[in-house]
């Protein structure tokens, strides 16, 4: 284990207490379960247009409840480890976590039930949560002594997050007040582009430069490609800010988003798949199934985006969102949770006991059965959702919701099991007396 870590250039002893990332990770599956329950209750009505309140709630449970929750927890862990800079006042992360849960709950309820006051309250709380998150994280990233594409990617992604949050709060207030704005549609497009391409795409790509070689014994990403990817995300961020400042229309905004979109959904998945195929250990790994399915879904994103832009079917934008959020981002996040959580538990609770007493392996903390079940549920739900969108059959849409609930439950078990098992083994080991 230590050899693998040194190869990756990481220093996990600099990370925060386990409870900080774990609290974010444990909460994330609850958003999947809530989204599944919403779809099971609403059926195909959620899939016919992206403008329905319940559909907006469904989307934000995915983007904020699942993805942002995991990504914030991961940044608290990765910035000290990869960048070599501690996040100031790191225990304030507990308040960030609590505030995020409340804000997402208020937003989802407000959107789904058309309760405007909850939308405004959720947006305001979300702005406060992200200010408390972004300020110390920005300080840590600014003073980080490390160099490289991973750190640069995290910096660009966090800047993208700041833009996404700022625009999201403004949009939430407009929707909550029920007022119209001539720039509303353009701001929505910038909000979506910055969120999907710069924030999510930038962070997935940047983190993959480290975790794929480390966890899967794969070769390093080509250095030139890594920097091209980071540069593309930065170019898109600057382009979106410029388009917003000049009041540009949808065509200019789409053009600004294009470099990052190609980076996130063409160049990165092809490169990552190439790296994974060339890994040294050829044995089947369930979490690699998540990566391969997620990267394959990414390759479908641009065709789906073109269908949404050029076609007149109201379901096309929903299909794009489904492929990008549940097929690409959530698939990769789900797979990485099955690797990162057992590793963090092993490191925090057992690494210092190696050579002194028997310690469990990561496979013992989370046997392969759990990620395999999670992958089967996630993939089948992804396919079922596409069928529901293509056919419009209400029963299939509700079945997709049930599949989301089951997938969220499997994700929760895969996170909680190593945490509980590790605590029990650590307690037993700590209370052993010499014979």
C-alpha positions in Angstrom: 0.0 0.0 0.0 2.7 2.5 0.9 4.6 1.7 -2.3 1.5 2.5 -4.3 1.1 5.8 -2.5 4.7 6.9 -3.0 4.4 6.1 -6.7 1.4 8.4 -6.9 3.3 11.1 -5.0 0.6 11.4 -2.3 0.9 12.0 1.4 -2.4 10.9 3.0 -1.2 11.6 6.5 -1.8 15.3 5.7 -5.5 14.7 5.2 -8.4 15.7 7.5 -10.0 13.5 10.1 -11.9 10.6 8.5 -15.3 11.9 9.8 -15.1 14.9 7.5 -15.1 13.2 4.1 -17.1 10.3 5.4 -20.0 12.6 6.5 -20.3 13.9 2.9 -20.0 10.4 1.4 -22.6 8.9 3.7 -25.2 11.6 2.9 -24.8 11.4 -0.9 -26.8 8.2 -1.5 -29.8 9.7 0.4 -30.1 12.1 -2.5 -30.2 9.2 -5.0 -32.9 7.5 -2.9 -34.9 10.8 -2.8 -34.6 11.3 -6.5 -35.7 7.7 -7.1 -38.7 8.2 -4.9 -39.6 11.4 -6.7 -39.4 9.6 -10.1 -41.3 6.6 -8.9 -44.1 8.8 -7.6 -44.2 11.2 -10.6 -43.5 8.7 -13.4 -43.1 9.8 -17.0 -44.3 13.4 -16.2 -40.8 14.1 -15.0 -39.3 13.1 -18.3 -41.3 15.1 -20.8 -39.7 18.5 -20.2 -36.8 19.9 -18.2 -38.9 22.9 -17.1 -41.3 21.1 -14.8 -40.7 21.8 -11.1 -40.4 18.2 -10.2 -37.8 17.7 -13.0 -35.8 20.6 -11.7 -35.9 19.1 -8.2 -34.8 15.7 -9.7 -31.9 17.3 -11.4 -30.7 19.2 -8.4 -30.9 16.1 -6.2 -28.3 14.7 -8.6 -26.1 17.7 -9.1 -26.1 19.0 -5.5 -27.3 16.1 -3.4 -25.1 13.4 -4.9 -22.3 15.0 -7.0 -21.6 18.2 -5.1 -21.8 16.3 -1.8 -19.2 13.8 -2.9 -17.0 16.3 -4.6 -16.9 18.7 -1.7 -16.0 15.8 0.7 -13.3 14.7 -1.8 -11.8 18.1 -2.1 -11.4 18.4 1.7 -9.4 15.1 1.5 -7.5 15.7 -1.8 -6.3 19.2 -1.3 -4.0 18.5 1.6 -3.0 15.1 0.2 -2.3 16.1 -3.4 -1.5 19.8 -3.2 0.3 19.6 0.1 -1.6 22.5 1.7 -4.0 22.2 4.7 -7.5 23.6 4.4 -7.8 26.3 7.1 -10.5 25.8 9.8 -11.1 22.3 8.3 -13.6 21.4 11.0 -16.0 24.0 9.7 -16.6 21.3 7.1 -19.2 19.9 9.4 -21.2 23.1 9.2 -20.8 23.1 5.4 -22.1 19.5 5.3 -25.1 20.3 7.5 -25.9 23.5 5.6 -25.6 21.7 2.3 -28.1 19.0 3.4 -30.6 21.6 4.5 -30.2 23.8 1.4 -30.6 20.9 -1.0 -33.6 19.7 1.0 -35.2 23.1 0.8 -34.5 23.5 -2.9 -35.8 20.1 -3.8 -39.0 20.6 -1.8 -39.5 24.1 -3.2 -39.0 23.0 -6.8 -41.1 19.8 -6.5 -44.0 21.3 -4.6 -43.8 24.8 -6.3 -43.2 26.4 -2.9 -41.3 29.5 -3.9 -40.3 30.5 -0.4 -38.4 27.2 0.0 -36.6 27.9 -3.3 -35.4 31.3 -2.1 -34.4 30.0 1.4 -32.6 27.1 -0.2 -30.7 29.4 -2.6 -29.7 31.8 0.1 -28.5 29.0 2.4 -26.6 27.5 -0.5 -24.8 30.7 -1.1 -23.7 30.9 2.5 -22.7 27.2 2.5 -20.5 27.6 -0.6 -18.9 30.8 0.7 -17.9 29.0 3.9 -16.6 26.2 1.7 -14.9 28.2 -1.0 -12.9 30.7 1.1 -10.7 28.3 3.0 -10.4 25.9 0.0 -9.3 28.9 -2.2 -6.7 29.8 0.4 -5.4 26.3 0.5 -5.3 26.0 -3.3 -3.6 29.4 -3.7 -0.8 28.6 -1.3 -0.3 25.0 -2.3 3.4 24.2 -2.9 2.7 21.4 -5.3 2.6 21.7 -9.1 1.0 19.7 -11.8 -2.1 19.2 -13.9 -4.1 17.7 -11.0 -3.7 20.9 -8.9 -4.3 23.1 -11.9 -7.5 21.1 -12.7 -8.8 21.5 -9.1 -8.2 25.2 -9.2 -10.1 25.7 -12.5 -12.9 23.4 -11.2 -13.3 25.4 -8.0 -13.4 28.6 -9.9 -16.1 27.1 -12.1 -18.0 26.1 -9.0 -17.9 29.7 -7.8 -19.5 30.8 -11.0 -22.1 28.0 -10.9 -23.1 28.9 -7.4 -23.3 32.6 -8.0 -25.5 32.2 -11.1 -27.6 29.5 -9.4 -28.4 31.7 -6.4 -29.5 34.5 -8.8 -31.7 32.0 -10.8 -33.2 30.6 -7.6 -34.2 34.1 -6.6 -35.8 34.8 -9.9 -37.7 31.6 -9.9 -38.7 32.0 -6.3 -40.0 35.6 -6.9 -41.7 34.5 -10.1 -40.2 37.5 -12.0 -39.1 37.4 -15.6 -35.7 38.5 -17.0 -34.6 38.8 -20.6 -31.3 37.2 -19.8 -32.8 34.3 -17.9 -32.3 31.7 -20.7 -28.7 32.8 -21.3 -27.8 32.7 -17.7 -29.3 29.2 -17.4 -27.2 28.0 -20.3 -24.0 29.5 -18.7 -25.0 27.9 -15.3 -25.4 24.5 -16.9 -22.3 24.7 -19.0 -20.1 25.9 -16.2 -21.5 23.2 -13.9 -21.3 20.2 -16.2 -18.2 21.1 -18.1 -15.9 23.1 -15.9 -16.9 22.1 -12.3 -17.8 18.4 -12.8 -15.7 17.7 -15.9 -12.7 19.6 -14.7 -12.7 17.9 -11.3 -13.2 14.4 -12.7 -10.4 14.8 -15.2 -8.0 16.4 -12.7 -8.6 13.8 -10.0 -8.3 11.0 -12.5 -4.7 12.0 -13.3 -3.9 10.8 -9.7 -6.4 8.2 -8.7 -6.5 6.0 -11.9 -2.7 5.3 -11.9 -2.7 4.9 -8.1 -5.8 2.6 -7.5 -5.6 0.6 -10.7 -1.8 0.3 -11.3 -2.2 2.0 -14.6 0.3 4.1 -16.5 0.3 7.9 -16.0 -1.8 10.1 -18.2 0.3 11.6 -21.0 1.6 14.9 -19.6 0.7 16.9 -22.7 -2.8 15.6 -22.8 -3.4 16.4 -19.1 -2.4 20.0 -19.7 -4.4 20.3 -22.8 -7.4 19.1 -20.9 -6.9 21.6 -18.1 -6.3 24.4 -20.6 -9.5 23.6 -22.4 -11.5 23.8 -19.1 -9.8 27.1 -18.3 -10.6 28.4 -21.8 -14.2 27.5 -21.4 -14.4 29.2 -18.0 -13.0 32.4 -19.4 -15.3 32.2 -22.5 -18.4 31.7 -20.4 -17.5 34.6 -18.2 -16.9 36.7 -21.3 -20.2 35.6 -22.8 -22.1 36.4 -19.6 -20.4 39.8 -19.3 -21.3 40.8 -22.9 -24.8 39.5 -22.9 -24.1 36.9 -25.6 -26.7 34.6 -27.0 -27.0 30.9 -26.9 -24.8 30.3 -30.0 -21.9 32.2 -28.5 -22.4 30.5 -25.1 -22.3 27.1 -26.8 -19.2 28.1 -28.7 -17.5 29.1 -25.4 -18.5 25.8 -23.8 -17.2 23.7 -26.8 -13.5 23.4 -25.9 -14.3 22.1 -22.4 -17.1 19.9 -23.6 -14.8 18.2 -26.1 -12.2 17.9 -23.4 -14.6 16.4 -20.9 -16.6 14.2 -23.2 -14.2 13.2 -26.0 -10.5 13.7 -25.2 -10.6 12.7 -21.5 -12.7 9.5 -21.8 -10.7 8.3 -24.8 -7.4 8.9 -22.9 -8.7 7.4 -19.7 -9.9 4.3 -21.4 -6.5 4.0 -23.1 -4.8 4.3 -19.8 -7.1 1.8 -18.1 -6.6 -0.8 -20.9 -2.9 -0.6 -20.4 -2.9 -1.2 -16.7 -0.5 -3.8 -15.3 -3.1 -5.7 -13.3 -5.5 -7.4 -15.7 -7.8 -9.0 -13.1 -11.4 -7.9 -13.2 -12.2 -5.1 -10.8 -15.8 -4.1 -10.2 -14.9 -0.4 -9.8 -13.3 -0.4 -13.2 -16.7 -1.4 -14.6 -18.0 1.9 -13.3 -15.2 3.8 -14.9 -15.6 2.1 -18.3 -19.4 2.6 -18.3 -19.0 6.2 -17.2 -16.4 7.0 -19.8 -18.4 5.3 -22.5 -21.4 7.4 -21.4 -19.3 10.5 -21.7 -18.7 9.7 -25.4 -22.5 9.9 -25.9 -22.8 13.3 -24.3 -22.0 15.5 -27.3 -24.3 13.6 -29.7 -27.1 13.9 -27.1 -26.3 17.6 -26.7 -26.6 18.1 -30.5 -29.9 16.3 -30.5 -31.2 18.5 -27.7 -30.1 21.7 -29.5 -31.1 20.9 -33.0 -34.2 18.7 -32.4 -37.6 19.8 -31.2 -38.4 16.9 -28.9 -38.7 18.2 -25.3 -37.3 14.9 -24.1 -34.0 15.4 -25.8 -32.5 17.8 -23.1 -33.7 15.4 -20.4 -32.0 12.5 -22.2 -28.8 14.6 -22.4 -29.0 15.3 -18.6 -29.7 11.6 -17.8 -26.7 10.4 -19.8 -24.3 13.1 -18.5 -25.4 13.0 -14.8 -26.4 9.4 -14.1 -24.4 7.8 -16.9 -21.1 9.7 -16.8 -20.6 11.7 -13.6 -22.6 9.6 -11.1 -21.2 6.3 -12.5 -17.6 7.4 -12.0 -18.4 8.9 -8.6 -20.2 5.7 -7.5 -17.2 3.6 -8.6 -14.7 5.8 -6.8 -16.6 5.7 -3.6 -16.1 1.9 -3.5 -12.4 2.5 -3.7 -11.8 5.7 -1.7 -13.9 4.8 1.3 -12.2 1.4 2.1 -8.8 3.0 1.5 -9.5 5.9 3.9 -10.8 3.5 6.5 -7.8 1.3 6.1 -5.4 4.2 6.3 -6.9 6.0 9.3 -7.6 2.9 11.4 -5.1 0.2 10.4 -2.1 1.6 8.5 0.0 2.3 11.7 -0.6 -1.3 12.9 0.9 -3.0 9.8 3.7 -5.3 11.0 2.6 -5.1 14.6 -0.6 -7.2 14.4 -2.9 -8.6 11.7 -4.9 -6.0 9.9 -7.8 -6.4 7.4 -7.2 -5.8 3.7 -9.3 -3.3 1.7 -11.1 -6.3 0.1 -12.1 -7.5 3.6 -13.5 -4.1 4.4 -15.5 -4.1 1.2 -15.8 -7.5 -0.6 -16.3 -7.5 -4.4 -19.9 -8.5 -4.1 -21.0 -5.1 -2.9 -19.6 -3.0 -5.8 -20.7 -5.6 -8.3 -24.3 -5.4 -7.1 -24.1 -1.6 -7.1 -22.7 -1.6 -10.6 -25.4 -4.0 -11.9 -28.1 -1.8 -10.4 -26.6 1.4 -11.6 -26.1 0.2 -15.2 -29.6 -1.4 -15.4 -31.2 1.8 -14.1 -29.3 3.8 -16.6 -30.5 1.7 -19.5 -34.1 1.6 -18.0 -34.1 5.4 -17.9 -33.2 5.6 -21.6 -36.0 3.2 -22.4 -38.4 5.2 -20.4 -37.4 8.4 -22.3 -37.6 6.7 -25.7 -41.0 5.0 -25.1 -42.7 7.4 -22.7 -44.2 4.4 -20.9 -45.2 5.6 -17.4 -44.6 2.1 -15.8 -41.0 2.1 -17.1 -40.3 5.5 -15.7 -41.6 4.5 -12.3 -39.5 1.3 -12.5 -36.5 3.5 -13.2 -37.3 5.4 -10.0 -37.4 2.1 -8.1 -34.1 1.3 -9.6 -32.6 4.6 -8.4 -33.8 3.8 -4.9 -32.2 0.4 -5.0 -29.0 1.8 -6.4 -28.9 4.5 -3.7 -29.4 1.9 -1.1 -26.5 -0.3 -2.5 -24.3 2.8 -2.6 -25.1 3.6 1.0 -24.3 0.0 2.1 -21.0 0.1 0.2 -20.0 3.3 2.1 -21.3 2.4 5.5 -20.0 -1.2 5.6 -16.3 -0.4 5.5 -16.8 2.5 8.0 -18.6 0.2 10.5 -16.5 -2.8 9.8 -13.3 -0.8 10.2 -14.5 0.7 13.5 -15.4 -2.7 14.8 -12.1 -4.2 13.8 -10.1 -1.2 15.2 -12.0 -1.5 18.5 -11.4 -5.2 18.8 -7.7 -4.8 17.9 -7.2 -1.9 20.3 -8.7 -3.9 23.2 -6.7 -7.1 22.6 -4.4 -8.0 25.5 -1.1 -9.8 25.1 -1.2 -13.5 25.8 
